[in-house]
């Protein structure tokens, strides 16, 4: 076996906040190979790519190129060593032509090689890419904009090409085209690494794989020597939680909100939504499972009324259906960190004019009401007057949730409600959600944690590539049934179910 072009040698990465994102990970990329990097959200894939690209330095271990240690302190160092990266979010100058975008990133003498459209065309032909060099990038469809990003990453004598989730925004036919291009790039003497969540895509198009799970390698090898079931198992893990269900068995009540054939157009970094049908009823917990970036934020925005469908309809069953939200980013969207716990808890009601006495805010009344909520939601704080900033993440999350539940909304939509929380805080948050449903609220939990969804939901919908790829209910809910629906290709749902039953 020849020396790998680039290697991670026993790399660990601890972030400044103390979080260990990679632990003793080794990885070798070979010229001429397409290497798939798989793993659930949070597994450490971006961290690994960012170390290869010089965005982060390893805390322990090293990076070797052709067997020799290199230090990439910044992306410019990695680029100088022949590493190119295609990010999920494009960094293109939209009003410029394809040629101009390529010339912009060319270093030194290379710059003169992209003066004319004919130069750019000759460069593209090496990789079998047929694009009009004079086209204005902003007017190209997404799949072709991505091709320009790939070309940009190749401009400076690239020997290693890294791609972060390139297929998320593509249709199945476009994915085939992408790998046709990547294969040509490999054949020109490059090593390619691709982050993706789609197991079918990996099996059909790549040569080697590495699975990351919670920052560690959970399997690596040749694609020819693995199969779909094995990869899925390595990605989502065996561990079906034995932990008990949270909340009572429920019988859903009347319909409160319905999506009919709803679609949102894809855009850069978003797969959009495609023909979503969904009926939400009072007194149920509906889980939405999926690997991050497969339409969950779009669904959240729609249910929140922050976006309108491009086609299809969203209907509230009556006029007084209201929706309360627990957003993903509790620091920016959820809390005012400098305000007190009490003001944060009661913000919507204060804004609506409650707690006034003689035209002024009655701080005493706010404090009394806040104390009740602090007690019910088990918020650990010195006092209701403490600034929200000084609470732990788990307790901040409990504030956001308590406030959403206090609005007596018909529907509460929560996004990754337990992310970053310790076990006890997570348990408290899930219990509050279950209680709300027991009391008649419709609770929608969007999460990439399958185990917690199984414990708290009455039914789970799975999204993949902006489509609903399945629904499992009650006793059918298991990691084995849901995992494949999250990770398999969009055209193989029936085979996914067969695998799950096997
Ligand atoms: P993936 O790409 O597989 O989704 P990431 O590499 O983005 O995973 O993240 C791995 C873990 O490291 C996650 O738990 C994430 O929250 C954490 N993480 C990522 N970046 C930072 C950072 N700058 N500081 C602290 N933790 C981080």
Boltz pocket constraint, residues with backbone or C-beta under 6 A from the ligand:
constraints:
  - pocket:
      binder: B
      contacts: [[A, 15], [A, 16], [A, 17], [A, 19], [A, 20], [A, 21], [A, 39], [A, 40], [A, 41], [A, 42], [A, 43], [A, 44], [A, 45], [A, 46], [A, 47], [A, 48]]
      max_distance: 6.0
